[in-house]
Amino acid sequence: MKGFSCKSYRQCGFTLVELIMVIALAGIVAVMISTVMSRPLQGFVDQSRRAELTDLAASALNRMARDIRLAVPNSLRNEPNCSPLGCHTLELLAISEGGRYRANEWGTSGMRYDPPRCPESGGCSIPVLSPGMDAGKVAEARWMVIYNTGQAVWNYPSGAGPAVITPNNVQFELGCTSSEPCLNLTGAGATGFSFQYASPQHRFYLVRDVLGYRCETPGMASSGDGTGSLRRGVFDTLSGTYTYTGASLVVDSVSACSFTYEPGTNTRNGLVTLRLSLSEGGETITLLQQVHVDNAP
């Protein structure tokens, strides 16, 4: 026979056994390829997710660190009763402006007082040694602090001093002359007010807001499931506790957090330890950051 032709047969093609074998071999090859390729692809997805969670946690901690470095000395605090897993709230008075002051004159006697004091009628002026102060920030300030050595800054006075922080109803204005600037204190709270201590370095701080951070997550009592959040609150009053219901969101997917604060001593700065864990898609990352706090008043 010189050649082969399908015309010499009634039927030409593959048998059923051959088709089954081809399908089986193709399936085996597909499984081998998917097995080889799935692990690198899954690893890339997991690595991308971990990198994203790390960036989110790092950004949140860096923002907290920036606010902590701008805190009035000795004004940081945790919640009164921390859970067994640590403190989940950190609050502070944020410095909006500051400088150095001079002893001020009281009444018409010409005598100068340090710490500064205000007369029983009307407001008062406190000379300052900071010609570059921002008049807008001064006008926005709600409190003035001089020589806060402890948590007394949170125990604001309801009326006349002495105290380390002015009452709520005091307004501030940058006045006098450009060469000899001063802070004018007006309002009902300024009448008869006096600061409790004189600052050896004559430092003062103006505060516009109270800043607070709070972790809230249903799983905080156990291992955490990544359904929590870290929120940042801005408050315009001094209070023992604050509500963070309407606070702005800093980061979600929080599974655990802990904020600890060691005030320090006369020989070393305070130390804030921030620990934040984020979870998503079975991946969990934990970052820890420590911030030194200069509590020299």
C-alpha positions as CSV (number, residue, x, y, z in Angstrom):
1,M,0.0,0.0,0.0
2,K,1.6,3.2,-1.1
3,G,-0.3,5.6,1.2
4,F,-3.0,6.0,3.8
5,S,-6.4,7.5,3.2
6,C,-9.5,7.8,5.4
7,K,-11.5,6.9,2.3
8,S,-10.5,3.3,2.8
9,Y,-12.3,3.3,6.2
10,R,-15.9,3.9,7.1
11,Q,-14.8,6.2,10.0
12,C,-11.8,8.4,10.7
13,G,-10.8,10.2,14.0
14,F,-9.8,9.7,17.6
15,T,-11.1,7.0,19.7
16,L,-12.9,7.7,23.0
17,V,-10.0,6.3,25.0
18,E,-7.6,8.7,23.3
19,L,-9.8,11.7,24.1
20,I,-10.1,10.7,27.7
21,M,-6.3,10.3,28.0
22,V,-5.8,13.7,26.4
23,I,-8.3,15.3,28.8
24,A,-6.7,13.6,31.8
25,L,-3.2,14.7,30.8
26,A,-4.3,18.3,30.1
27,G,-5.9,18.4,33.6
28,I,-2.8,17.1,35.2
29,V,-0.7,19.7,33.4
30,A,-3.2,22.5,34.4
31,V,-3.1,21.4,38.1
32,M,0.7,21.4,38.0
33,I,0.9,24.8,36.5
34,S,-1.7,26.3,38.9
35,T,0.1,24.7,41.9
36,V,3.5,26.1,40.8
37,M,2.1,29.6,40.0
38,S,-0.5,30.0,42.8
39,R,2.1,30.2,45.6
40,P,4.1,33.1,44.2
41,L,0.9,34.9,43.3
42,Q,-0.6,34.4,46.7
43,G,2.7,35.5,48.3
44,F,2.7,38.7,46.2
45,V,-0.9,39.4,47.3
46,D,-0.1,38.7,51.0
47,Q,3.1,40.9,50.8
48,S,1.1,43.7,49.2
49,R,-1.5,43.5,51.9
50,R,1.1,43.5,54.7
51,A,2.9,46.5,53.1
52,E,-0.4,48.4,52.9
53,L,-1.2,47.7,56.5
54,T,2.3,48.7,57.6
55,D,2.0,52.0,55.7
56,L,-1.4,52.7,57.4
57,A,-0.1,51.9,60.9
58,A,3.1,53.9,60.4
59,S,1.2,56.9,59.2
60,A,-1.2,56.7,62.2
61,L,1.7,56.4,64.7
62,N,3.7,59.2,63.1
63,R,0.7,61.5,63.3
64,M,0.3,60.7,67.0
65,A,4.0,61.3,67.5
66,R,3.8,64.8,66.0
67,D,0.9,65.7,68.3
68,I,2.7,64.3,71.3
69,R,5.8,66.4,70.6
70,L,3.6,69.6,70.6
71,A,2.0,68.8,74.0
72,V,2.2,71.2,76.9
73,P,4.7,69.8,79.4
74,N,3.2,67.4,81.8
75,S,-0.2,67.5,80.1
76,L,-0.3,64.0,78.7
77,R,-2.7,61.5,80.3
78,N,-4.3,58.1,79.8
79,E,-7.8,57.1,80.8
80,P,-8.3,56.7,84.6
81,N,-8.7,52.9,84.5
82,C,-6.8,51.0,81.9
83,S,-7.9,47.6,80.8
84,P,-5.7,44.5,81.4
85,L,-4.5,44.8,77.8
86,G,-3.3,48.4,78.3
87,C,-4.6,52.0,77.9
88,H,-6.6,52.7,74.8
89,T,-6.8,56.5,75.2
90,L,-4.2,59.2,75.1
91,E,-5.0,62.9,75.6
92,L,-3.0,66.1,75.7
93,L,-3.1,69.9,75.6
94,A,-1.6,71.0,72.2
95,I,0.6,74.1,72.1
96,S,-0.6,76.6,69.5
97,E,1.9,79.4,70.4
98,G,4.5,80.0,73.1
99,G,7.3,82.2,74.2
100,R,8.8,83.9,77.2
101,Y,7.2,86.5,79.5
102,R,8.3,89.2,81.9
103,A,6.9,90.1,85.3
104,N,3.9,92.3,84.8
105,E,2.7,95.4,86.6
106,W,-0.3,95.1,88.9
107,G,-2.6,98.1,89.2
108,T,-1.2,101.5,89.4
109,S,1.5,100.8,92.1
110,G,4.2,100.2,89.5
111,M,5.2,97.0,91.2
112,R,6.0,93.9,89.0
113,Y,4.8,90.5,89.9
114,D,6.1,87.1,88.9
115,P,4.1,85.0,88.5
116,P,1.9,87.4,86.6
117,R,-1.4,88.5,88.2
118,C,-4.4,90.5,87.1
119,P,-6.2,93.2,89.1
120,E,-9.6,92.8,90.7
121,S,-11.2,95.0,88.0
122,G,-10.6,94.8,84.3
123,G,-8.1,92.7,82.4
124,C,-4.3,92.8,82.5
125,S,-1.2,92.8,80.2
126,I,1.7,90.4,80.4
127,P,4.9,91.6,78.6
128,V,6.5,89.0,76.4
129,L,9.9,88.6,74.9
130,S,8.8,87.0,71.6
131,P,8.3,89.6,68.9
132,G,7.6,87.0,66.2
133,M,4.3,85.7,67.7
134,D,1.4,85.1,65.4
135,A,-1.5,87.4,66.3
136,G,-4.0,85.1,64.7
137,K,-2.9,82.1,66.8
138,V,-2.9,84.3,69.9
139,A,-6.5,85.4,69.3
140,E,-7.6,81.7,68.7
141,A,-6.1,80.5,72.0
142,R,-8.4,79.4,74.8
143,W,-5.9,78.9,77.7
144,M,-2.6,80.2,78.9
145,V,-0.3,77.9,80.9
146,I,2.7,78.8,83.0
147,Y,4.9,76.3,84.8
148,N,2.7,73.2,84.8
149,T,4.7,70.6,86.9
150,G,2.1,67.9,87.0
151,Q,-1.5,67.0,86.2
152,A,-2.7,70.3,87.7
153,V,-3.3,71.6,84.2
154,W,-6.4,69.5,84.0
155,N,-7.8,71.0,87.2
156,Y,-8.7,74.3,85.6
157,P,-10.0,77.0,88.0
158,S,-13.7,77.9,88.0
159,G,-13.0,81.4,89.0
160,A,-10.1,83.6,90.1
161,G,-6.7,82.0,90.5
162,P,-4.1,81.1,91.5
163,A,-3.7,78.3,89.0
164,V,-1.3,77.1,86.4
165,I,-3.9,77.6,83.6
166,T,-6.3,80.4,83.0
167,P,-10.1,79.8,83.3
168,N,-12.3,79.0,80.2
169,N,-13.7,82.6,79.8
170,V,-10.5,84.4,79.1
171,Q,-9.7,86.1,75.7
172,F,-6.2,86.8,74.5
173,E,-4.8,89.5,72.2
174,L,-1.4,90.5,71.1
175,G,-1.0,94.2,72.0
176,C,1.3,97.0,73.2
177,T,4.0,97.8,70.6
178,S,6.0,95.8,68.0
179,S,9.2,96.5,69.9
180,E,7.7,95.7,73.3
181,P,4.8,93.2,72.7
182,C,2.5,92.0,75.4
183,L,-0.4,89.7,75.9
184,N,-3.7,91.3,76.8
185,L,-6.0,89.1,78.9
186,T,-9.6,90.2,78.9
187,G,-13.0,88.6,79.9
188,A,-14.7,87.7,83.1
189,G,-12.1,85.0,83.9
190,A,-9.2,87.4,83.8
191,T,-10.5,89.5,86.6
192,G,-8.5,88.8,89.7
193,F,-6.8,85.8,88.2
194,S,-3.1,85.1,89.1
195,F,-0.8,82.3,88.1
196,Q,0.2,79.9,90.8
197,Y,3.9,79.5,90.0
198,A,6.6,81.6,88.4
199,S,8.6,79.8,85.7
200,P,12.3,79.9,86.3
201,Q,12.8,80.2,82.5
202,H,9.8,82.5,82.1
203,R,8.1,80.2,79.6
204,F,4.5,80.4,78.8
205,Y,2.3,78.3,76.4
206,L,-1.0,79.2,74.6
207,V,-3.4,76.3,74.0
208,R,-6.3,76.3,71.5
209,D,-7.4,72.6,71.6
210,V,-7.3,69.5,73.6
211,L,-6.3,66.5,71.4
212,G,-7.2,62.9,72.1
213,Y,-6.7,59.5,70.5
214,R,-8.8,56.5,71.3
215,C,-8.9,52.9,70.0
216,E,-12.3,51.3,69.7
217,T,-12.8,47.8,68.6
218,P,-15.3,45.0,69.5
219,G,-12.5,42.5,69.7
220,M,-10.3,44.5,72.0
221,A,-11.2,42.3,75.0
222,S,-9.8,39.2,73.3
223,S,-7.4,38.8,70.4
224,G,-9.1,41.3,68.1
225,D,-10.6,40.8,64.7
226,G,-9.6,43.9,62.7
227,T,-13.0,45.6,63.0
228,G,-11.8,48.4,65.3
229,S,-10.7,51.9,64.6
230,L,-8.3,54.6,65.9
231,R,-10.0,58.0,66.2
232,R,-8.6,61.5,66.8
233,G,-10.8,64.0,68.8
234,V,-10.4,67.8,69.1
235,F,-12.1,69.4,72.1
236,D,-12.5,73.0,73.1
237,T,-13.2,72.4,76.9
238,L,-11.2,70.8,79.7
239,S,-12.9,67.8,81.1
240,G,-12.3,64.6,83.0
241,T,-13.5,62.4,80.2
242,Y,-14.4,62.9,76.5
243,T,-16.7,61.2,74.0
244,Y,-15.2,60.2,70.7
245,T,-18.4,59.4,68.9
246,G,-17.9,62.2,66.3
247,A,-14.1,62.1,66.3
248,S,-12.3,61.8,62.9
249,L,-11.1,58.5,61.7
250,V,-7.3,58.0,61.6
251,V,-7.1,54.3,60.6
252,D,-9.5,51.3,60.6
253,S,-8.9,47.6,60.6
254,V,-7.5,47.9,64.1
255,S,-7.3,44.6,66.0
256,A,-5.3,45.7,69.1
257,C,-3.6,48.8,70.5
258,S,-2.0,50.0,73.7
259,F,-0.8,53.5,74.7
260,T,1.4,53.8,77.8
261,Y,2.9,57.0,79.3
262,E,5.7,57.2,81.8
263,P,6.0,60.9,83.0
264,G,9.7,60.6,83.7
265,T,11.7,62.2,86.5
266,N,13.9,65.2,87.1
267,T,16.8,63.5,85.3
268,R,15.1,62.1,82.2
269,N,12.3,62.9,79.8
270,G,8.9,61.2,79.8
271,L,8.3,58.3,77.4
272,V,5.2,57.4,75.4
273,T,5.0,53.9,74.0
274,L,2.5,53.4,71.2
275,R,1.6,49.9,70.0
276,L,-0.8,49.4,67.1
277,S,-2.0,46.2,65.4
278,L,-3.9,46.1,62.1
279,S,-5.6,43.0,60.6
280,E,-7.1,42.3,57.2
281,G,-7.6,39.2,55.0
282,G,-5.9,36.9,57.5
283,E,-2.8,39.2,57.8
284,T,-1.9,41.0,61.0
285,I,1.0,43.5,61.5
286,T,2.0,45.1,64.7
287,L,4.1,48.3,65.0
288,L,5.6,49.8,68.1
289,Q,6.9,53.4,68.4
290,Q,8.3,55.3,71.3
291,V,8.3,59.1,71.7
292,H,10.4,61.0,74.2
293,V,8.5,63.9,75.8
294,D,10.3,67.0,77.1
295,N,8.3,67.8,80.3
296,A,10.5,70.7,81.4
297,P,7.9,73.4,82.2
